[in-house]
Amino acid sequence: MQQAVIETGGKQYLITPNEKLVIEKLEVPEGQTVTFDKVLLIADDNKVSIGKPYLAGSKVTAKVLEQGKGEKLVIFKYKAKSRYRRKTGHRQLQTTVVIESIA
């Protein structure tokens, strides 16, 4: 089974082919392919290649399925005995991709 570790949006993801992945928002329209060139590790059945920090010449291609927003996070600030209460929310923009190939 082929696996890889890629870096995108300041985070690292362990991926396999045909896997759906929700990542930070990419400026790519739905239906287009995107190439990740920041590949940290590729593991085939019994061969492992580790980059320093990235593997040269390796890439992962994925197809963008949809652009959307994540779940709402509620931020509540409170100070005791001073009548200070603030409630705000945030929804992170995210992109759903499906991994096509690891090369």
Order of alpha helices (4+ residues) and beta strands (2+ residues): beta-beta-beta-beta-beta-beta-beta-beta
